[in-house]
Amino acid sequence: MASLLNIGLTGLNAAQAGLATTSHNIANASTPGFSRQAIVQTTQQPQFSSAGYFGQGTRVDTVKRIYSDFLTQQVLSADTRRSEFDTYAQQMSAIDNLLADPNVGLSPAIQDFFKAIQDTSANPANIPARQSMITTAESLISRFHSLDLRLNEIRNGVESEIEATVGEVNSYAQQIADVNQRIALTRLNGVDQAANDLLDQRDQLINELNQLVRVTTLPESDGSLSVFIGSGQPLVIGTHASQFEATPSTTDPQRLGVSLVAPGGTRVAIPEGLLDGGKLGGLLAFRRDSLDSAQNQLGLVALGLAESFNAQHRLGQDLNGDLGGDFFAAPEPFVYPEGAATVDITSVASLTVSDYSLTNEGGGNFTLTRLSDGQVLVNNAALPASVDGLAITVGTLAAGETAMIQPTRHAAGDIALAGALSRDPRLIAAAAPVLGAAALTNGGTGELSAITINSTTGLPLASPVTLTFDSATNTFLVNGATPATLSFNPATQSNGATFTLGTSVDLSFTFTGTPMNGDSFTLDATTGGVSDNRNAVLLGNLQLAKTMLGGTASYQSTYSQLVSDVGNKTREVQVNRDAQASLLTQASTLRDSVSSVNLDEEAANLIRYQQAYQAAAKVMAIASNLFDEVLALGR
């Protein structure tokens, strides 16, 4: 009878364990990261008798955690990508809304500025028109500044979030290390059973960490879990948590990088490209691939406008009769450390939106790398060098050091109006400094027109340049400039021939018609220039001139390309985010079908274990009654 009582007791204990586990599942049905649990029952060792083996009841071997590592890894992979794209999309939307806004975008300001130039061209002597041109130029500059300021605000926000995210990563690392220690202690105490709730807690911490940065894990023999980020940088090894730190970049003081704090306090910088996934990966990718490019391209428009407009303005003549000066205070390329190199703009059309890395290899040799595509432009060779519209001369850069060159990054924020122009609209060089005329005594139909000033060489003209036609040799005899003669055949060139004078006076002009022998033409300095709008016309033509991106784009089309690139990238990231969200939903559904608590199933288990408990209790009651009967027989 004792055997029957023991069998009932084992059944009672097993049912009680089942009820406790089911109740635990129900209580934690809404707990994040909780995996349902189930008891694992086996039969007791049977007892042998002459009649065979008689069972001795049941026992609970363990409480099993219903968990799939494969499905969990799928969820982690989808979730870290979703978090990365979600962060990226949020930041991209801010830039997209800024640049595409018709009220605060750059295109309207550019149009207003060139409209004012057209007004000045229509009436070059009108001071109010000239003042309006200066005012719209200041409005254009203000628009550049406001856009650049907003991009800098976005950049500062990204830097702050990077720093905060690194702090969160460290916090999760320490919490995971602490849970690892508690799990390891259960093994040290000789308990050969899984600490299910601690395992769930650790997995939830890893899941939340994975939303910040992609992680990989490796189980250890003591039950702890080592966690790695990036390309294998250790974050948690057993019970030890490493520390990461957001530190200023050695090549860009406005940029934070992520460094591993090694034992002894040494900081080892981790390349951005190795930290993908999660919020941190999204922030780094957005800053590297989109924010830098957008700010550089906006700066390219500002720098291109300032340089090309100044170049044409310097070829004109103002109302005071002086050659034109700079209209804009052109931004200087940014070099860090300061003085490491000197960078001059040689060709606006050749400028790119890339930054450059300059490394002193020692022995007078340098390596220059274009960071946008990683192309090495100067490979361990001497400087100076001319690349991508830049003339680069080394400064105070020691051997082994690297400098960052950002030709356009700060241009939109640094562009300004030339100081004197803001105070005196008479300084606008609307006229051309050279005027062509035919002698009144000429007998032919020859005309000299379309004078183009190529540079200020030889200007203003100290004395007139005279061209006299010699019909015997079909040449112009040049007096006052080089070359000494210019060939012209009226029979074949009367519809228009273009000539360029030499180095003494660098200008071109067009000659049409048929001159007679001895006809003369004069190039002379423009005097007064009150009604002369020739240079103003050329300044206005710059609006549509393809002076940017290798001679393929104007100012506005370059900005439009920026808006288009940002819009396309925003849409791309949003599509990727939605796709990853869908993958995450599918992976989570599969995982939850295995691990999550189903309340209907648990309710059925409650009834099942309740009935098992009642049945086991009935067995014990019968065993008790039988034992009482035996005792009664002995009385």
C-alpha positions in Angstrom: 0.0 0.0 0.0 2.9 2.3 0.6 3.9 1.9 -3.0 0.4 3.0 -4.1 0.6 6.0 -1.8 4.0 6.9 -3.2 2.8 6.6 -6.8 -0.1 8.9 -6.0 2.3 11.4 -4.3 4.5 11.5 -7.4 1.5 12.2 -9.6 0.4 14.9 -7.2 3.8 16.5 -7.2 4.0 16.4 -11.0 0.5 17.9 -11.4 1.5 20.6 -8.9 4.6 21.4 -10.9 2.6 21.5 -14.1 0.1 23.9 -12.5 2.9 26.1 -11.2 4.6 26.2 -14.6 1.3 26.9 -16.4 0.5 29.7 -13.9 4.0 31.1 -14.4 3.4 31.2 -18.2 0.0 32.9 -17.8 1.4 35.5 -15.4 4.2 36.3 -17.9 2.1 36.2 -21.1 2.8 40.0 -21.6 6.4 40.0 -20.4 8.7 41.1 -23.2 11.1 38.4 -24.1 9.5 35.7 -22.0 9.6 32.2 -23.5 6.9 29.8 -22.3 8.0 26.9 -20.2 6.9 23.3 -19.9 7.7 20.5 -17.4 9.5 17.4 -18.7 8.1 14.3 -17.0 9.6 10.8 -17.1 8.6 7.6 -15.3 10.3 6.5 -12.1 12.5 3.5 -12.1 10.1 0.5 -12.1 10.2 -2.2 -9.3 10.9 -5.8 -10.3 8.8 -8.6 -9.0 8.1 -12.2 -9.9 5.0 -10.9 -11.7 7.1 -8.4 -13.7 8.0 -4.8 -13.4 5.6 -2.5 -11.5 5.8 1.2 -12.1 6.7 3.6 -9.3 5.0 6.7 -10.6 6.5 9.8 -12.3 9.0 12.5 -11.7 9.7 16.0 -13.1 13.2 16.0 -14.6 13.3 19.7 -15.5 11.3 22.8 -16.5 12.1 23.2 -20.2 12.3 26.6 -21.9 10.5 26.4 -25.3 13.0 28.2 -27.4 14.5 28.1 -30.9 17.9 29.7 -31.4 17.5 29.6 -35.2 14.3 31.5 -35.2 15.6 33.9 -32.6 18.7 34.7 -34.8 16.3 35.4 -37.7 14.4 37.9 -35.6 17.7 39.5 -34.4 18.9 39.8 -38.0 15.7 41.4 -39.3 15.3 43.6 -36.3 18.8 45.2 -36.4 18.3 46.0 -40.1 14.8 47.4 -39.5 16.2 49.6 -36.7 19.0 50.8 -39.0 16.8 51.7 -41.8 14.2 53.3 -39.5 16.8 55.5 -38.0 18.2 56.3 -41.5 14.7 57.1 -42.8 13.9 59.5 -40.0 17.1 61.5 -40.6 16.7 61.5 -44.4 13.1 62.8 -44.1 14.4 65.9 -42.3 16.9 66.7 -45.1 14.3 65.8 -47.8 11.7 68.2 -46.3 14.3 70.9 -46.0 15.7 70.9 -49.5 12.5 70.2 -51.4 10.4 72.9 -49.6 9.6 75.5 -52.4 9.6 78.3 -49.8 12.9 77.7 -48.1 14.8 75.9 -51.0 17.6 77.5 -52.9 16.1 77.6 -56.4 13.7 80.6 -55.8 16.6 82.6 -54.3 18.8 81.9 -57.4 16.0 82.9 -59.7 15.4 86.2 -57.9 19.2 87.0 -57.9 19.5 86.5 -61.7 16.3 88.4 -62.3 17.9 91.3 -60.5 20.9 90.9 -62.8 18.7 91.1 -65.8 17.1 94.3 -64.4 20.6 95.8 -64.0 21.5 94.7 -67.5 18.4 96.5 -68.9 19.4 99.7 -67.2 23.1 99.6 -66.1 23.2 103.2 -65.0 20.3 102.8 -62.6 21.5 102.8 -59.0 18.3 101.4 -57.5 18.5 98.5 -59.9 22.1 97.9 -58.9 21.1 98.1 -55.2 18.4 95.6 -55.8 21.0 93.2 -57.3 23.0 93.5 -54.2 20.0 93.0 -52.0 18.9 89.8 -53.8 22.5 88.6 -53.6 22.4 89.1 -49.8 19.1 87.2 -49.8 20.7 84.3 -51.7 23.6 84.3 -49.3 21.2 84.2 -46.4 19.4 81.2 -48.0 22.7 79.4 -48.3 23.4 80.2 -44.7 20.0 79.0 -43.4 20.2 75.7 -45.3 23.7 75.1 -44.1 22.7 76.0 -40.5 19.8 73.5 -40.6 22.1 70.8 -42.0 24.6 71.6 -39.2 21.7 71.3 -36.6 20.9 67.9 -38.1 24.6 67.0 -37.9 24.8 68.1 -34.3 21.7 66.1 -33.5 23.3 63.0 -35.1 26.5 63.5 -33.1 24.5 63.7 -29.9 22.6 60.6 -30.7 25.8 58.7 -31.6 27.2 59.7 -28.2 24.0 58.7 -26.4 23.7 55.4 -28.3 27.2 54.4 -27.4 26.3 55.1 -23.7 23.3 52.8 -24.1 25.5 50.1 -25.6 27.8 50.3 -22.6 24.8 50.1 -20.3 23.4 47.0 -22.0 26.8 45.4 -22.0 27.2 45.7 -18.3 23.7 44.4 -17.7 24.4 41.3 -19.9 27.7 40.7 -18.0 25.8 40.9 -14.7 23.2 38.3 -15.9 26.0 36.1 -17.3 27.5 36.2 -13.8 24.2 35.1 -12.2 23.8 32.3 -14.7 27.4 31.1 -14.2 26.9 31.1 -10.4 24.0 28.6 -10.8 26.4 26.3 -12.5 29.0 26.8 -9.8 26.5 25.9 -7.1 26.1 22.5 -8.7 22.7 23.1 -10.1 22.6 21.3 -13.5 19.4 23.0 -14.5 18.8 25.9 -16.9 18.0 29.2 -15.2 15.1 29.8 -17.7 14.0 33.3 -16.5 17.6 34.5 -16.4 18.1 33.2 -19.9 15.0 35.1 -21.1 16.2 38.2 -19.4 19.6 38.0 -21.1 18.0 37.3 -24.5 15.8 40.3 -24.0 18.8 42.5 -23.2 20.6 41.2 -26.3 17.5 41.9 -28.4 17.4 45.5 -27.2 21.2 45.9 -27.7 20.8 44.5 -31.2 18.4 47.3 -32.0 21.3 49.7 -31.2 24.0 47.8 -33.1 24.3 44.5 -34.8 25.6 41.8 -32.4 26.8 38.3 -32.7 26.9 35.9 -29.8 29.0 32.9 -28.7 28.0 30.5 -25.9 30.6 29.7 -23.3 31.0 26.5 -21.3 29.9 28.1 -18.0 26.6 29.1 -19.4 27.5 32.7 -20.1 27.2 34.3 -23.5 29.9 36.4 -25.1 28.7 39.3 -27.3 30.6 40.9 -30.2 29.8 43.9 -32.3 31.2 45.2 -35.6 33.7 42.8 -37.2 34.2 40.9 -34.0 35.0 43.6 -31.4 34.3 42.1 -28.0 31.6 43.8 -26.1 31.0 41.2 -23.4 33.3 38.3 -22.7 31.8 36.1 -20.0 31.3 38.3 -17.0 33.5 41.2 -18.3 31.9 44.1 -20.2 34.1 46.2 -22.4 33.6 50.0 -22.7 33.1 51.9 -25.9 33.4 55.7 -26.2 32.4 58.3 -28.6 35.6 60.3 -29.3 36.3 63.2 -31.7 37.8 62.1 -35.0 41.6 62.7 -35.4 40.9 64.1 -39.0 37.6 65.9 -38.4 37.0 67.8 -35.2 33.3 68.1 -35.8 32.8 64.3 -36.1 32.5 61.7 -33.4 33.9 58.2 -33.9 33.5 55.1 -31.8 36.5 53.7 -30.0 37.1 50.7 -27.9 38.6 51.5 -24.5 41.3 48.9 -24.0 42.8 47.9 -20.7 45.0 50.7 -19.5 42.8 53.3 -21.0 44.1 53.1 -24.6 41.4 53.9 -27.2 41.3 51.9 -30.4 39.2 53.6 -33.1 36.7 51.3 -34.9 36.2 52.1 -38.6 32.6 53.3 -39.2 32.0 50.7 -41.9 32.4 47.9 -39.4 29.6 49.2 -37.2 26.5 48.3 -39.1 23.0 47.5 -38.1 20.8 49.0 -35.4 20.4 52.7 -34.5 24.1 53.3 -34.3 24.7 51.8 -37.8 21.8 53.9 -39.2 23.2 57.1 -37.7 26.8 56.4 -39.0 25.5 55.4 -42.5 23.3 58.4 -42.7 26.1 60.8 -41.7 28.6 59.1 -44.0 26.5 58.4 -47.1 23.9 61.1 -47.1 24.5 64.0 -44.8 28.1 64.6 -45.8 27.2 64.3 -49.5 24.2 66.7 -49.2 26.2 69.3 -47.3 29.1 69.0 -49.7 26.8 69.3 -52.7 25.1 72.4 -51.3 28.5 73.8 -50.6 29.5 72.9 -54.2 26.7 75.1 -55.5 27.8 78.0 -53.2 31.5 77.6 -54.1 30.8 77.2 -57.8 28.6 80.2 -57.9 31.1 82.4 -56.0 34.1 81.3 -58.1 32.6 81.5 -61.6 30.6 84.7 -60.9 33.7 86.4 -59.5 35.7 85.3 -62.5 33.3 86.9 -64.9 32.8 90.0 -62.6 36.5 90.6 -62.5 36.5 90.9 -66.4 34.0 93.8 -66.3 34.2 97.5 -65.5 32.3 99.4 -62.8 30.8 102.9 -63.0 34.0 104.4 -61.6 35.9 103.1 -64.7 37.8 100.5 -62.7 38.1 96.8 -63.4 35.6 94.7 -61.5 36.7 93.1 -58.2 35.2 90.0 -56.5 31.4 90.1 -56.1 31.3 87.3 -53.5 33.8 86.6 -50.8 34.5 83.1 -52.0 34.7 80.3 -49.4 38.1 78.8 -48.7 38.4 74.9 -48.8 38.6 73.5 -45.2 41.8 71.8 -44.2 42.3 70.0 -40.8 44.7 70.3 -39.1 45.0 74.0 -40.0 48.0 74.7 -42.1 48.6 71.1 -43.1 48.0 72.0 -46.7 47.1 74.8 -49.0 44.2 74.2 -51.4 43.3 76.5 -54.3 40.4 76.2 -56.7 41.6 75.9 -60.3 38.5 74.6 -62.1 34.9 75.0 -60.8 33.7 72.5 -63.4 36.0 69.8 -62.1 35.0 70.1 -58.5 33.4 67.1 -56.9 31.3 66.6 -53.7 34.0 64.4 -52.1 36.3 65.0 -49.2 40.0 64.0 -49.5 42.5 62.4 -47.2 46.1 63.5 -47.4 48.8 61.4 -45.7 52.5 62.2 -45.4 54.3 58.9 -46.1 57.7 60.4 -45.3 60.6 61.1 -47.6 58.8 63.9 -49.3 56.0 61.6 -50.6 52.3 61.8 -50.0 49.1 59.8 -50.6 45.9 61.6 -51.6 42.7 59.6 -51.5 39.3 60.7 -52.7 37.0 59.4 -49.9 33.8 59.2 -51.9 35.0 56.3 -54.0 38.3 55.4 -52.3 40.3 56.2 -55.4 44.0 57.0 -54.7 44.8 60.2 -56.8 48.4 60.6 -55.6 50.1 57.4 -54.7 53.1 57.9 -52.5 54.4 60.7 -54.7 55.5 64.3 -54.3 53.3 67.3 -54.1 52.0 69.8 -55.3 49.3 68.1 -57.2 46.3 69.2 -59.3 43.3 66.9 -59.0 39.5 67.4 -59.4 39.8 71.2 -59.9 42.1 71.6 -56.8 45.7 72.6 -56.5 47.1 71.1 -53.4 50.4 72.1 -51.8 51.6 70.5 -48.6 52.0 72.7 -45.5 53.0 71.7 -42.0 52.1 68.0 -42.1 54.5 65.7 -40.3 55.5 62.3 -41.5 52.9 59.7 -40.6 50.2 62.3 -40.1 46.9 62.5 -42.1 45.0 65.7 -43.0 41.4 66.0 -44.0 40.6 68.3 -47.0 36.9 69.3 -47.4 36.7 71.7 -50.4 33.0 72.3 -50.3 31.7 71.1 -46.8 31.6 74.6 -45.2 31.2 76.7 -48.4 27.4 77.3 -48.0 27.9 78.6 -44.5 31.0 80.7 -45.4 29.9 82.4 -48.7 29.5 86.2 -48.3 29.2 89.4 -50.3 32.5 91.2 -51.0 32.8 93.9 -48.3 33.0 97.0 -50.5 30.1 95.9 -52.8 27.6 95.9 -50.0 28.3 99.6 -49.4 28.6 100.9 -53.0 26.4 99.6 -55.9 28.6 101.6 -58.3 31.2 98.8 -57.9 29.1 96.3 -59.8 31.0 95.7 -63.0 28.2 95.7 -65.6 30.3 97.2 -68.4 33.1 95.6 -70.5 36.5 97.3 -70.3 37.2 97.2 -74.0 35.2 98.8 -76.8 35.6 98.1 -80.5 35.0 100.6 -83.2 35.5 101.0 -87.0 37.2 104.2 -88.4 34.7 106.6 -89.9 36.8 106.7 -93.1 36.5 103.0 -93.8 35.1 102.1 -97.2 34.2 98.5 -96.6 31.5 96.7 -94.7 33.7 95.1 -92.1 32.5 95.1 -88.5 34.2 94.2 -85.3 31.9 92.8 -82.6 31.4 90.2 -79.8 34.4 91.3 -77.8 35.2 88.7 -75.1 37.6 89.4 -72.3 39.5 86.3 -71.5 41.5 87.7 -68.6 42.6 91.1 -67.2 46.0 90.7 -68.8 47.0 94.1 -70.3 43.9 95.8 -69.0 42.9 98.5 -68.8 44.4 99.3 -72.2 47.1 102.0 -71.9 46.7 102.9 -75.6 44.4 101.7 -78.4 45.0 98.6 -80.3 44.6 99.2 -84.1 43.9 96.6 -86.8 44.5 97.8 -90.4 43.4 95.5 -93.2 45.9 94.7 -96.1 44.0 93.3 -99.0 47.2 92.3 -100.8 48.0 89.7 -98.1 44.5 89.3 -96.6 45.8 90.1 -93.1 45.2 92.6 -90.4 48.2 94.5 -89.3 48.1 94.7 -85.5 49.5 97.7 -83.7 49.6 97.7 -79.9 49.2 94.0 -79.3 50.4 90.5 -80.4 50.4 88.8 -82.8 51.6 91.4 -85.3 49.2 90.1 -88.0 45.9 88.2 -88.2 44.9 86.3 -91.3 41.5 87.2 -92.8 40.1 86.2 -96.2 36.9 88.1 -97.0 36.0 85.5 -99.7 35.7 82.7 -97.1 35.4 84.4 -93.7 33.1 87.3 -94.2 30.3 85.6 -92.3 32.3 85.7 -89.1 35.8 84.9 -88.0 36.9 84.7 -84.4 40.3 86.1 -83.4 42.3 86.0 -80.1 45.0 88.5 -79.4 48.2 87.3 -77.7 49.6 87.5 -74.2 49.9 91.3 -74.2 46.1 91.7 -74.3 44.1 88.5 -73.7 40.8 89.0 -75.5 38.8 87.6 -78.4 36.5 89.3 -80.9 34.5 88.4 -84.0 35.0 90.1 -87.4 32.3 90.0 -90.1 31.8 91.7 -93.5 34.3 92.7 -96.2 36.8 95.3 -95.4 38.6 97.4 -98.0 42.3 97.9 -98.2 43.4 100.3 -95.5 40.3 100.0 -93.4 41.1 100.2 -89.7 39.5 99.1 -86.5 40.2 100.1 -83.0 40.1 98.3 -79.6 40.1 101.0 -76.9 39.5 101.3 -73.2 35.9 101.9 -72.3 35.4 105.3 -70.8 32.5 105.9 -68.4 30.6 102.8 -69.3 27.3 104.3 -68.0 25.2 102.6 -70.6 27.4 99.6 -71.2 25.7 96.3 -70.1 27.9 93.8 -71.9 29.4 92.2 -68.8 26.1 92.3 -67.0 24.6 90.3 -69.9 27.4 87.7 -69.5 26.8 87.6 -65.7 23.1 86.9 -66.4 24.0 84.2 -68.9 25.7 82.3 -66.0 22.3 81.3 -64.7 21.9 78.7 -67.5 25.6 78.2 -68.3 26.9 74.6 -67.6 29.7 75.6 -65.3 29.4 72.7 -62.8 30.0 68.9 -62.6 32.4 68.7 -65.5 30.5 71.3 -67.6 27.3 69.3 -67.6 25.1 71.3 -65.1 24.2 74.8 -64.1 23.8 76.1 -60.6 20.1 75.3 -60.4 20.4 71.9 -62.1 23.2 71.0 -59.6 20.9 71.9 -56.7 18.0 70.1 -58.4 20.2 67.0 -58.7 20.9 67.3 -54.9 17.1 67.5 -54.2 16.5 64.5 -56.5 19.3 62.5 -55.0 18.0 63.1 -51.5 14.5 62.3 -52.5 15.5 59.1 -54.2 17.6 58.0 -51.2 14.8 58.9 -48.8 12.4 56.7 -50.8 15.0 53.9 -51.1 15.6 53.8 -47.3 11.8 53.9 -46.6 11.2 51.0 -48.9 14.1 49.1 -47.2 12.6 49.9 -43.8 9.2 48.7 -44.8 10.7 45.5 -46.3 12.7 44.8 -43.1 9.6 45.5 -41.0 7.7 42.9 -43.0 10.5 40.4 -42.6 10.7 41.1 -38.9 6.9 40.5 -38.6 7.2 37.1 -40.4 10.3 36.1 -38.3 8.6 37.2 -35.1 5.4 35.3 -35.9 7.4 32.1 -36.5 9.4 32.5 -33.3 6.2 33.3 -31.3 4.5 30.3 -32.7 7.1 28.3 -30.9 8.0 30.4 -27.8 5.2 32.7 -26.9 2.5 32.0 -24.4 -0.9 31.0 -25.9 -3.5 31.7 -23.2 -6.0 29.3 -24.7 -3.4 26.5 -24.6 -2.4 27.4 -21.1 -6.1 27.4 -20.0 -6.4 23.9 -21.4 -3.2 22.9 -19.5 -4.7 24.3 -16.3 -7.7 22.0 -16.6 -5.5 19.1 -17.6 -3.2 19.5 -14.6 -6.1 20.2 -12.3 -7.7 16.9 -13.3 -4.4 15.1 -13.0 -4.0 16.6 -9.5 -7.5 15.5 -8.5 -6.9 12.0 -9.9 -3.6 11.7 -8.0 -5.3 12.9 -4.9 -8.0 10.3 -5.4 -5.3 7.6 -5.7 -3.8 8.7 -2.4 -7.2 8.8 -0.8 -7.9 5.2 -2.0 -4.5 4.2 -0.7 -5.3 5.7 2.7 -8.7 4.0 2.8 -7.1 0.6 2.0 -4.4 1.2 4.6 -7.2 1.9 7.2 -8.9 -1.3 6.2 -5.8 -3.3 6.8 -5.3 -1.7 10.2 -9.0 -2.5 11.1 -8.4 -6.2 10.3 -5.7 -6.3 12.9 -7.9 -4.9 15.7 
